[in-house]
Amino acid sequence: MPSLSSRERAALRSSAHSLKPVLQLGSEGVTPAFLQALSEAFHTRDLLKIRVLETSDLSTREAAQEIAARVPEVEIVQEIGRVVAFYRPLPDDSG
């Protein structure tokens, strides 16, 4: 998947501004259960936020990079404080 252009990323950041985090990443880190929940959340939306709790051993950036590496086609849109916005295109249902 090609990387997002700066214009696309800016538009997604603007859209993500009003969103609330749908998942929280805690002390157990990026577990298979967390990744499953994230994948399920991406079935109904293409843009979402997660919150990295202070109890997490990972920094916000480390968590974002690990999630982007382990979930197919996910792009990091923005990191602010302990909140990360991700984008993944909705699957094409034309098949």
Secondary structure, 3 states (H helix, E strand, C coil): CCCCCHHHHHHHHHHHCCCCEEEEECCCCCCHHHHHHHHHHCCCCCEEEEEECCCCCCCHHHHHHHHHHHCCCCEEEEEECCEEEEECCCCCCCC
